[in-house]
Amino acid sequence: MTLSLKPHYSAVVIGGGQAGLSASHYLTKYGIDHVVFEKKTVAHKWKNERWDAFCLVTPNWQCQLPDHPYDGDDPHGFMVKDEIIAYVDRFVKKVNAPVLEGTSVTSLEKVGDLFRLSTSAGAVTADSVIIATSLYSAPAIPRAAERIPDDILQIHTADYRNPGQLPEGAVVVVGSGQSGCQIAEDLHLAGRKVHMVTGNAPRCARFYRGRDVVDWLADVGQYDITVEHDGMTKKKHDTNHYLTGRDGGRDIDLRKFALEGMSLYGRMDGVSGGRMIFEANLKSNLDNADRVFNGINALIDRHIAEKGIDAPPASVYAPLWEPESEPAELDLKAEGVTSVIWATGFLPDWSFVGLPIFDGTGYPVQRRGVTGIDGVYVLGLPWLWTWGSGRFLAVGKDAEHVVDHLASHLEAARPVLKQAASA
């Protein structure tokens, strides 16, 4: 779609990922004129910031973009990178959103009854704005990286593709969330020596009592729990559980990797004199991950008992390996380390937003995407409303809710907005 920028829109969407495109889908259904500003290209991260062996962690049936459910023949499988990109590309074509790619929004401010956006393509005004830029704008790399010896390659997970891109030698992976564990496994399976620096990420079984754990949790109702349930507001800052859909799906057990030669460490505390320094919490990190693993299985056990379901017997994970001590440091040169991969997450970029919509942690204050400023919305964030809000599962449902609210706002404010736009 070839677009020329208009001076005014009823709605502007910032971000052309799955959230922004979902919003555009519903805006089009309402007949609301709008434009989508995308800093890079549509679905950029899926195409350019995933490693070669990347696959979904949740079953294919959870791919539920608006009017675009998973359409393959393996609903309980896990799409690999090329299949995911093809799924997203079909959605992009179906939505046919009015996207201006390569267009950065540099400021968003309220001017009278309208919003003014400065972009690399020019300035526009809008009656409403949906910010769909996610929390993953830029790699988060600790300052300690500056003290890694210059002859050691450093990359973030966003730039990792495969073991062959790294120089020969040992690899340190810092961070044990989903990406860190899956990349560590990728390197481990390729025969590379891996030093894994753990954190507080929990883990989850892939299959339990005859079914994928995700299927059980869907039956239990876990994916319907919202942030308004007791104790759930903190979830928006939680690290994702580690497991994998690779080769049909399996657990990721760092203890098993340790038995096979992977070296494990506690959380990184710094770098000094060519040595990486660690906190003495490897054992607690592993124990806490296993506690969550067993806790999820126990939840499934209760569900099976309450419903009288015929299923294979219950089990409790017992550690396969225990650290003999808490390693305090790693001499990078002595251990032949030639690469460090930072699996330390991402940072959001709200710098262009000149509106008072954030809390003390920098997270937007909102209720299912509706902020405290009339006409301003956010979309696509983890736990915006449910576990699936930042994923294919529920981003469409949130987008529908947001656009429903936006349409009602425009209708109620139409006389004032029409006068403001023509002024």
C-alpha positions in Angstrom: 0.0 0.0 0.0 1.5 3.4 -1.1 0.6 6.1 1.3 1.1 9.9 1.5 0.9 11.5 4.9 -2.2 13.4 5.7 -2.2 16.3 8.2 -4.8 14.8 10.5 -6.1 11.3 11.4 -8.9 10.1 13.6 -6.4 7.6 15.0 -2.6 7.0 14.8 -1.0 3.7 15.7 2.6 3.7 16.7 4.3 0.3 16.0 3.7 -2.1 13.1 4.2 -5.4 15.0 1.4 -7.9 15.8 -0.2 -5.5 18.3 -0.2 -2.5 15.9 -1.5 -4.6 13.0 -4.3 -6.1 15.3 -5.3 -2.5 16.2 -5.4 -1.6 12.5 -7.5 -4.6 11.7 -10.3 -3.4 14.1 -9.9 0.3 13.2 -10.6 -0.7 9.6 -13.6 -2.7 10.7 -15.0 0.4 12.3 -14.2 2.5 9.3 -11.9 4.8 11.4 -9.3 6.6 9.2 -5.9 5.9 10.6 -2.2 5.4 9.9 0.4 3.0 11.4 3.9 4.4 11.9 6.6 1.7 11.9 10.2 2.7 12.7 11.7 -0.3 10.8 9.6 -2.7 8.8 6.4 -4.6 9.5 7.1 -7.7 11.7 10.8 -6.7 11.8 11.6 -8.6 15.0 10.2 -11.9 13.8 12.2 -11.7 10.6 15.4 -10.1 11.8 15.9 -10.8 15.5 15.4 -14.5 15.9 18.0 -17.3 15.7 17.9 -20.0 13.0 16.6 -22.8 15.3 13.9 -20.5 16.9 10.5 -22.0 17.3 7.3 -21.3 19.3 7.3 -22.2 22.9 3.5 -22.5 23.0 1.5 -24.8 20.8 0.4 -23.6 17.4 -3.3 -23.6 18.4 -2.5 -20.5 20.6 -1.8 -18.5 17.5 -5.1 -16.5 17.5 -4.4 -13.2 15.7 -7.7 -11.4 14.8 -9.6 -13.4 12.2 -6.4 -15.3 11.6 -6.2 -18.4 13.7 -3.5 -21.0 13.1 -4.4 -22.6 9.8 -1.9 -25.5 9.6 -2.4 -29.2 10.2 -0.4 -29.5 13.5 -2.2 -27.5 16.1 -0.3 -29.2 19.0 3.1 -28.7 17.3 5.4 -25.7 17.4 6.0 -23.6 14.3 9.7 -23.0 13.4 11.0 -19.6 12.4 10.1 -19.8 8.7 6.6 -21.0 9.5 6.1 -18.3 12.0 7.2 -15.6 9.5 4.8 -17.1 6.9 1.9 -17.1 9.4 2.6 -13.4 10.2 3.1 -12.5 6.5 -0.4 -13.9 5.8 -1.8 -11.8 8.6 0.0 -8.7 7.2 -1.5 -9.3 3.8 -5.0 -9.9 5.2 -5.0 -6.8 7.3 -3.5 -4.6 4.5 -2.8 -1.9 7.1 -2.0 1.7 6.1 1.6 1.5 7.3 4.4 4.0 6.8 7.5 1.9 7.3 10.8 3.5 8.1 9.0 6.2 10.0 10.1 7.1 13.6 7.8 9.0 16.0 10.0 11.5 17.8 7.4 13.2 20.0 3.8 12.7 21.1 2.1 15.6 22.9 -1.3 16.9 23.6 -2.2 20.2 22.0 -5.6 21.4 23.0 -8.1 18.7 22.3 -5.8 16.9 19.8 -2.6 15.0 19.8 0.4 16.2 17.9 3.0 13.7 16.6 6.3 14.6 15.1 7.7 11.9 12.9 10.6 11.5 10.5 8.1 11.8 7.7 6.5 15.0 9.0 4.1 16.2 11.7 0.5 15.1 12.0 -2.4 15.6 14.5 -4.8 12.9 15.7 -7.9 12.5 17.7 -6.6 9.4 19.4 -3.3 7.4 19.6 -2.5 3.7 20.2 1.0 3.1 21.4 1.9 -0.4 20.3 5.7 -0.4 20.6 6.1 -3.2 23.1 8.7 -3.5 25.9 11.4 -4.8 23.5 12.7 -1.7 21.7 16.4 -2.0 22.5 18.7 -4.7 23.9 19.5 -4.4 27.6 23.2 -5.0 28.1 24.8 -4.3 31.5 27.6 -1.8 31.9 29.8 -4.8 33.0 30.0 -5.6 29.3 32.4 -2.7 28.9 35.0 -4.6 31.0 35.0 -7.8 28.9 38.3 -8.1 27.2 38.3 -6.6 23.7 39.3 -9.9 22.0 36.1 -11.6 23.1 33.1 -11.3 20.8 30.0 -9.9 22.5 26.5 -10.1 21.0 22.9 -9.9 22.3 20.3 -12.6 21.7 18.7 -10.3 19.1 21.9 -10.8 16.9 22.5 -14.5 17.6 21.7 -16.8 14.6 23.6 -20.1 15.0 26.8 -21.6 16.6 28.7 -21.2 13.3 28.6 -17.4 13.5 30.8 -17.5 16.7 34.5 -18.0 16.8 35.8 -21.4 17.9 36.0 -21.7 21.7 33.8 -21.6 24.8 30.7 -19.4 25.0 29.3 -17.6 28.1 25.5 -17.1 28.0 24.4 -14.6 30.5 20.7 -15.0 31.5 18.5 -18.0 31.9 15.2 -16.8 30.6 13.6 -18.5 27.6 16.0 -17.1 25.0 19.1 -17.7 27.1 18.2 -21.3 27.8 17.2 -22.1 24.3 20.4 -20.5 22.9 22.5 -22.3 25.5 20.8 -25.6 24.3 21.4 -24.7 20.7 25.2 -24.3 21.4 25.3 -27.3 23.7 23.7 -29.5 21.0 26.3 -28.3 18.5 29.1 -29.5 20.8 30.2 -26.1 22.1 31.4 -25.6 25.7 28.8 -23.4 27.4 29.2 -21.5 30.6 25.6 -20.6 31.7 25.0 -17.7 34.0 21.7 -18.2 35.7 19.1 -15.8 37.1 15.7 -16.0 38.7 13.8 -17.4 35.7 11.3 -20.1 36.5 10.8 -23.2 34.4 7.9 -25.4 33.3 7.4 -28.9 32.1 6.6 -29.4 28.4 4.4 -32.5 28.9 2.9 -33.8 32.0 0.5 -36.6 32.6 -0.1 -37.3 29.0 -0.6 -33.8 27.6 1.2 -30.6 26.9 1.2 -28.5 30.0 -0.2 -25.5 28.1 -3.3 -27.6 27.2 -3.8 -28.5 30.9 -3.4 -24.9 31.9 -5.9 -23.7 29.4 -8.4 -26.2 30.8 -7.6 -25.0 34.3 -8.4 -21.4 33.2 -4.9 -19.9 33.8 -5.0 -18.0 30.5 -8.3 -16.3 31.5 -6.8 -14.9 34.8 -6.4 -11.1 34.5 -4.1 -8.6 36.3 -7.0 -7.7 38.4 -7.0 -11.0 40.2 -5.4 -10.9 43.6 -1.6 -10.8 43.5 -1.4 -10.7 39.7 -0.4 -7.0 39.1 3.3 -7.9 39.7 3.2 -10.4 36.8 3.9 -7.7 34.2 7.5 -7.7 35.4 8.0 -11.5 35.7 10.5 -13.5 33.6 9.0 -16.1 31.3 9.3 -19.8 32.2 11.9 -21.7 30.2 11.1 -24.7 28.1 11.2 -25.4 24.4 9.1 -26.5 21.4 12.2 -27.7 19.6 12.0 -31.1 17.9 8.4 -31.5 19.0 8.9 -30.0 22.4 10.7 -30.9 25.6 11.8 -29.7 29.0 14.9 -27.6 29.5 16.7 -28.9 32.5 19.9 -27.0 33.3 20.9 -29.7 35.8 20.8 -32.3 33.0 23.0 -30.0 30.9 25.4 -29.8 33.8 25.7 -33.6 33.9 26.6 -33.4 30.2 29.4 -30.8 30.6 27.7 -27.4 30.7 29.1 -25.2 33.5 26.5 -23.3 35.6 26.9 -20.1 37.7 24.9 -17.8 39.9 23.8 -14.4 38.8 26.6 -12.2 37.4 27.8 -9.6 39.9 30.4 -7.9 37.6 33.5 -8.2 35.5 37.0 -7.4 36.7 40.5 -8.2 35.5 39.3 -10.6 32.8 37.2 -12.5 35.3 33.4 -12.7 35.5 32.2 -12.5 39.1 29.1 -14.3 40.4 26.7 -14.1 43.3 26.5 -17.2 45.4 23.0 -18.1 44.3 23.3 -20.9 41.8 21.7 -23.5 44.0 18.8 -21.2 44.9 18.2 -20.2 41.3 18.0 -23.9 40.3 15.8 -24.8 43.3 13.4 -21.9 42.7 13.0 -22.9 39.1 12.2 -26.5 40.1 9.8 -25.3 42.8 7.8 -23.5 40.1 8.0 -26.5 37.8 6.6 -28.8 40.5 4.1 -26.2 41.6 2.6 -26.0 38.1 2.4 -29.8 37.9 0.7 -29.8 41.4 -1.9 -27.4 40.1 -2.6 -29.8 37.2 -2.8 -32.7 39.7 -5.5 -30.9 41.6 -7.4 -30.2 38.5 -7.2 -33.9 37.4 -8.4 -35.0 40.8 -11.3 -32.5 41.0 -12.6 -33.4 37.6 -12.0 -37.2 37.9 -9.9 -37.3 34.8 -8.3 -40.5 33.7 -4.6 -39.6 33.2 -1.2 -41.2 33.7 0.1 -41.0 37.3 1.5 -37.9 39.0 5.2 -37.3 39.5 7.5 -34.8 41.3 10.7 -33.7 39.8 13.8 -34.7 41.8 17.1 -32.9 41.0 19.4 -34.8 38.7 22.4 -32.8 39.8 23.5 -30.5 42.6 26.3 -27.9 42.5 29.2 -29.0 44.8 29.9 -25.4 45.5 29.0 -21.9 44.5 31.5 -20.8 41.8 32.7 -17.3 42.6 34.3 -16.3 39.3 35.2 -17.4 35.8 38.6 -16.6 34.3 37.5 -16.0 30.7 40.9 -16.4 29.1 41.9 -19.5 31.1 38.6 -21.2 30.2 39.0 -20.5 26.5 36.0 -18.2 26.3 35.8 -16.4 22.9 32.2 -15.3 22.9 29.7 -13.8 25.4 26.0 -13.8 24.5 23.9 -11.3 26.5 20.5 -12.9 27.2 19.6 -10.0 29.4 16.4 -8.9 27.8 15.3 -5.6 26.3 14.4 -2.1 27.3 11.3 -0.1 26.2 11.6 3.2 24.5 9.0 5.7 25.7 11.2 8.7 25.2 8.9 10.2 22.6 5.9 10.1 24.8 5.3 13.6 26.3 2.2 12.5 28.3 1.8 11.7 32.0 0.8 8.1 31.6 3.6 6.2 33.4 4.1 4.9 37.0 7.3 5.1 39.0 8.7 2.1 37.3 8.2 3.6 33.8 5.3 1.3 33.0 2.1 2.8 31.5 -0.8 3.2 34.0 -3.7 1.6 32.2 -6.6 -0.8 32.5 -6.6 -3.2 29.6 -4.9 -0.7 27.4 -7.0 2.3 28.3 -4.9 5.0 30.0 -6.0 7.9 32.2 -5.8 10.4 29.3 -8.8 10.3 27.0 -7.9 9.0 23.5 -4.5 7.5 24.5 -4.1 3.7 24.6 -1.3 1.1 24.9 -1.2 -2.3 23.4 0.9 -5.5 23.2 2.5 -5.4 26.6 3.1 -8.5 28.7 0.2 -8.9 31.1 -1.6 -5.8 29.8 -4.6 -7.8 30.8 -3.8 -11.6 30.7 -0.8 -13.8 30.2 -1.5 -13.8 26.5 -1.6 -10.0 26.1 1.9 -9.8 24.6 1.5 -12.9 22.5 -0.4 -14.2 19.5 -3.0 -15.7 21.9 -4.7 -12.6 23.3 -3.2 -9.5 21.6 -6.1 -9.5 19.3 -8.7 -9.6 22.1 -7.0 -6.7 23.8 -6.9 -4.8 20.4 -10.6 -5.3 20.0 -11.3 -4.0 23.5 -9.0 -0.9 22.9 -10.6 -0.1 19.5 -14.1 -0.5 20.9 -13.3 2.0 23.6 -11.5 4.3 21.1 -14.6 4.3 18.8 -16.9 5.2 21.7 -14.5 8.0 22.7 -14.5 9.4 19.1 -18.2 9.3 18.9 -18.7 11.0 22.2 -16.1 13.7 21.5 -16.9 14.1 17.8 -18.3 17.7 18.0 -15.3 19.0 19.9 -12.7 17.0 17.9 -14.2 18.2 14.6 -14.0 21.8 15.6 -10.4 21.3 16.9 -9.2 19.5 13.7 -10.6 22.3 11.5 -9.1 25.1 13.6 
